[in-house]
Amino acid sequence: MYPSFVILYSVHFEGKPFCCPCIRKSRNDVGDDVESNVIIEETKSCGNIIISNMYVPTVSYTMKIKGHNIPVVAIGCVTFMVGLFFLMGSFALKLDTPTEQDDSFGSNHMFSKFMNDYDNLYAGGDNFLPGELIFGLQGINRDRFERFNPSGYRGIAVLDSEFDIAPKANQQFILDVCSNLKDLSCIPKYGTVKEAGCRDSLNRLIKSEDVDCFMEVFHEWHDITFNGTQALDLGDANRTLFYDRLKQFSLTYDGEKSYENKIGFMDNKIAFVAIPFTTTMKMFQSVAIKEPVFSLLDQHVEGARSGAPIGLQSVFQTNFDQMWTQTEKGIVTGMYNSSICCFISYNR
């Protein structure tokens, strides 16, 4: 209850020549020290004046009610602060990550209307969320990971020992996955309205033109390079030759895109493959908007995993915003935990 302006004055302005000099000398006392005969000036600052002449009398004011002196102002202040505490506490319990992005302009502003049409009708802009569909990785071994040193040892990728894309059925499955990605809808299975995060007039979840399917490009390259020989049949006929040509494709393909980092080999063995894509959702959306979109992506991946042939059952999708979501939730959780710690420390 100590007035904040008194503290500001005492710290930053007291004694400054440009500030109101409300400092008065009450009296001079001559000390008993004969040698120095120091004159001690007893002063009173503005802060002391306000506290002693205004604040204390106000807070100490009492009213006689039924023969008792009741400090009505003090009781009123305490009641107000207790009520404010519980009100702010109720708001704090509802605290969550933002439900929408900050808007510099109002919803009726010309620029806001233009951007809404640009995003929703034409999927304009270049800040849409990219992601990848990964085959061949079972997970990450984090046995020696230290949670309080996240920038140190982060773990080692665990490869799927049964991973194999050479068989005709496996190649066809990857082609089907690419096709399904392009047709993936942003409307939930039992819903009628697309998720709020999708910015596409056709209700697509993935931009079909941005699905970079390496298997489609490899088949086209193989047909041209080897005089019409079908790569789809080569995997069953000669598995070793199939992988030799796939590795050659990943290292030498000179088209618009490179596949060296999308088709991984270790010790001349296939290790993983990646299918990059771009969603119709903008990056850095609020958790409430992007989590339903991630749920649709995860449902698609789970469906692909359940129907995958042997050798392609280790599949998952990843993107930056999905990882960042955990950080956003951690900020809120950290706020709650720190509040609990402060409350316990105060009561001890």
Steps between C-alpha positions, in 0.01 A plus 500: 500500500805732502433766234711430196548867411664561839756229426565642152547847644738388774715295258513722193392857577560590865755776537503590129485876436227466233265317736271669751715569806254387763773446756477700816741549784333449836769621730875511565647309784847581620685185583687431817821435312715793608785426258294501176197699615309344209158643423255222431216592273191290547309489173183347379462382139193509279462127546493532875254787479260305284525187712469670839250773413283330235544126463516388864207715616288379209571132557463541878165678474238342723127527542315434819247227434298360792755628746802357316761692303510319162789571256268513199764612246745226602226235491384630161855486360557147627162385367571655161848342476370156603222522241750616237728208591228243442384673181850505353550143617190387311631671185843342548348151518348560156829621353600319182697564184347766271193397302587729210792698361553861591330725246667834436188629326133458576293235327325771294825658385567493125830316543344231723223435246753480219720251688198281590397479134861450394543210742160332484413537133839488334726336764735792453829566673801281565485445877295182491609221731729241337527144627645161415379143493788276611538128431772283654547646848362321805578779742782658700709336770522754784642281775774753582293812435506759781184709516684788669761507223291477184772643277739218594440137406166485322490132414564269207254413224389138509465355149244239401695183419211374282467820298472416130353694207620273217204257469234599248231509771712734714569736211130509414416569863727808504339621178157456659611689812612792280168495317305493826699792635398710203133415558504533879201705616500753780145403599491251791364154427163559665491876449365736238721805546874521438737571786566868566871462432458396136529789253374340181180558302495130399520384865835330442730425791808463278598707199494232229755685287750501789503125574852402393462127437846358430355169374306671221806695387723192529270297276498777239878534517549122480279468191696773320847392614462126437300496178155443639592236759236499773643561846179365651589147383874531557473481879368144496724387214831642625490667840871594501479666159189689608679657795811575295289697253302668779826617656623618160176695459533666841856614429479598133147624440534851355140614496350791691521314831772295665433160657836442665359586843162339440633150422746387768757224462733368771771247415343462154169398657177694487443671837206736457297697247314828545199645318487878554168680478345838577178540695237764436548632855712802577801460726497603868126477549362473853478157661121501489510543121786271401438201729185386309699517175779292652238252617383455140858445386561246776180314410617476140842370605343248738277374220799468268696315768221252566471410131870506416672186366795344681799732473301826505329491838743746658347827381429830673453864406683795648504878471643790697174636639402163643822493699463867597153424639662313788708809582190720500320264736813480715496878547149483644586199717812680623290799602275277710794316657684822586183645655460189714865520611466868592180434696660213695816701568296795625301285740809332639 
